[in-house]
Amino acid sequence: MKNRILLIEDEAATRFGLVRYFAREGYEVVEAEDLTVAARLFASERFDAVLLDINLPDGNGLNFIDTIREHDQAIPIIVITGTGDIPVAVESMQRGADNFLVKPVDNAGLAIFLRKTLEIGSLKRRQAAHQRLERHKEPFWSVHHAMQVVREHAQIAADSESPVLITGETGTGKGVLARWIHRNSRRGQDEFVEVNCSGLRGELLAREIFGNVRGAFTSADQDRKGLLDIADHGTLFLDEIGDMGLEVQAPFLKVLEEKQYRRLGDIKLIKSDFRLISATNRDIAGMVQNSQFRQDLLYRINLLTIHLPPLRERKSDIPIIARALLKNLNQPELPLPDGILSLLTGYDWPGNIRELKNVLERALLLARGGELRAEHFAGLGTPPPPAPSSVREVEAAHILSVLAESGGNVDLAASRLSISRATLYRRIKQLRGT
Ligand SMILES: Nc1ncnc2c1ncn2[C@@H]1O[C@H](COP(=O)(O)OP(=O)(O)OP(=O)(O)O)[C@@H](O)[C@H]1O
């Protein structure tokens, strides 16, 4: 799809030149000769960027920056000013413009400006959307006692600066938990730098972590920052640390001990104040026994270990997690009938939360916006287990399903069950572990 530019410029000749040039560059340019037309267009149409002249027949373009920013914080604004208008240009930046150019405009220069500004704008939007999504990922949906321990330890991890090792099978949410710890730590506003050690072996991983100077190896045609550099003041998340080769383990241990390192091919020592969170789905202690992982490194990274249990060991959480995942998939109101809940709780979920999320996404596609039915979950295998028999099991199943239907809201569940909030808490406590 073509990027749409709103060009606000009163000189017809300048407009003509810019429209022709940008049409050739693959943009769609919509023209406004004054602020009145611009305001009408901006209110009714969607644009990817605004090119704004300051001196317009019906007012000062600077005021229009405020109007744009009231409605859209992210859209790139490039201001075009006459020579000698530098103070105006500075003011335009202070009011929220992204860039300014001085007339006569060099079209090629403006095109480069525009491309860069649009790239940054789109990155900002993606980052904002990603952060919004990440904020909704709450790692602790649970009534299970094992997750209570996880929650307590995660809070301790967030309050401290010590290295944390998160263990658990694939798809249990180790990455989600690592981000939660970072966000809730005092480094939460700084970088969260993630590297997956299984995708990059040997020297490739070392290059990513340490960076390099020009000429350090054959293809090193320029200096490159390492992730340790970028994670300074923030958090470095090493996913699948069990897959880190021994040749990288030794220098990495040194970094942890000394908090400084050298880029590949460099002699200069660089300091980095990063906080380490690692994760693995492998048995690292067993790897130490087999000399595949250094014991001294393990001692350094596992000061605090948090284990995420697989979904099959906390099946009582499946209704709550499924509800929450539906909410994240923008389907908070969609009912999950008992038949489907028993299908979901009857399955062992080797891929854990990731698999549950995929299964729900597939079911939503198959349901085409309608109600979810059992046939949308075909392939989950085993039929639902026999209905609970003891009074305690019946009570547990009922409480859990009402809690799930109430989206984990204890007040709502208590009122639906016609018991007090305190009684419901007491019952949940008694039932934990069932
Ligand atoms: N609490 C949660 N909220 C929302 N989504 C979650 C949650 N936990 C896990 N997921 C989803 O499940 C998937 C797997 O999560 P994540 O990558 O954190 O797991 P992992 O244990 O790190 O997996 P792996 O070991 O394969 O790297 C992701 O799509 C993630 O969004």
The ligand as an SDF file (V2000), in Angstrom:
LIG
                    3D

 31 33  0  0  0  0  0  0  0  0999 V2000
    1.1220  -15.4960   30.6780 N   0  0  0  0  0  0  0  0  0  0  0  0
    1.0210  -15.4400   29.3640 C   0  0  0  0  0  0  0  0  0  0  0  0
    0.2450  -14.5210   28.7570 N   0  0  0  0  0  0  0  0  0  0  0  0
    0.1020  -14.4820   27.4120 C   0  0  0  0  0  0  0  0  0  0  0  0
    0.7290  -15.2960   26.5900 N   0  0  0  0  0  0  0  0  0  0  0  0
    1.5330  -16.2020   27.1330 C   0  0  0  0  0  0  0  0  0  0  0  0
    1.7370  -16.3310   28.5420 C   0  0  0  0  0  0  0  0  0  0  0  0
    2.5930  -17.3130   28.7990 N   0  0  0  0  0  0  0  0  0  0  0  0
    2.9360  -17.7850   27.5830 C   0  0  0  0  0  0  0  0  0  0  0  0
    2.3030  -17.1240   26.6050 N   0  0  0  0  0  0  0  0  0  0  0  0
    2.4080  -17.3170   25.1530 C   0  0  0  0  0  0  0  0  0  0  0  0
    2.9200  -18.6290   24.9270 O   0  0  0  0  0  0  0  0  0  0  0  0
    3.9690  -18.5850   23.9760 C   0  0  0  0  0  0  0  0  0  0  0  0
    5.2230  -19.1310   24.6320 C   0  0  0  0  0  0  0  0  0  0  0  0
    5.6730  -18.2170   25.6360 O   0  0  0  0  0  0  0  0  0  0  0  0
    7.2200  -18.0370   25.9290 P   0  0  0  0  0  0  0  0  0  0  0  0
    7.9630  -17.8210   24.6260 O   0  0  0  0  0  0  0  0  0  0  0  0
    7.3790  -17.0450   26.9870 O   0  0  0  0  0  0  0  0  0  0  0  0
    7.5360  -19.4970   26.4440 O   0  0  0  0  0  0  0  0  0  0  0  0
    8.9680  -20.1460   26.7140 P   0  0  0  0  0  0  0  0  0  0  0  0
    8.7980  -20.9970   27.9120 O   0  0  0  0  0  0  0  0  0  0  0  0
    9.9970  -19.0640   26.7640 O   0  0  0  0  0  0  0  0  0  0  0  0
    9.1280  -21.0380   25.4220 O   0  0  0  0  0  0  0  0  0  0  0  0
   10.5200  -21.6060   24.7920 P   0  0  0  0  0  0  0  0  0  0  0  0
   11.1880  -22.4340   25.8340 O   0  0  0  0  0  0  0  0  0  0  0  0
   10.0380  -22.4240   23.6290 O   0  0  0  0  0  0  0  0  0  0  0  0
   11.3110  -20.3940   24.3830 O   0  0  0  0  0  0  0  0  0  0  0  0
    4.0940  -17.1640   23.5000 C   0  0  0  0  0  0  0  0  0  0  0  0
    3.3210  -17.0260   22.3230 O   0  0  0  0  0  0  0  0  0  0  0  0
    3.4880  -16.3570   24.6150 C   0  0  0  0  0  0  0  0  0  0  0  0
    2.9250  -15.1890   24.1010 O   0  0  0  0  0  0  0  0  0  0  0  0
  1  2  1  0
  2  3  1  0
  2  7  2  0
  3  4  2  0
  4  5  1  0
  5  6  2  0
  6  7  1  0
  6 10  1  0
  7  8  1  0
  8  9  2  0
  9 10  1  0
 10 11  1  0
 11 12  1  0
 11 30  1  0
 12 13  1  0
 13 14  1  0
 13 28  1  0
 14 15  1  0
 15 16  1  0
 16 17  2  0
 16 18  1  0
 16 19  1  0
 19 20  1  0
 20 21  2  0
 20 22  1  0
 20 23  1  0
 23 24  1  0
 24 25  2  0
 24 26  1  0
 24 27  1  0
 28 29  1  0
 28 30  1  0
 30 31  1  0
M  END
$$$$
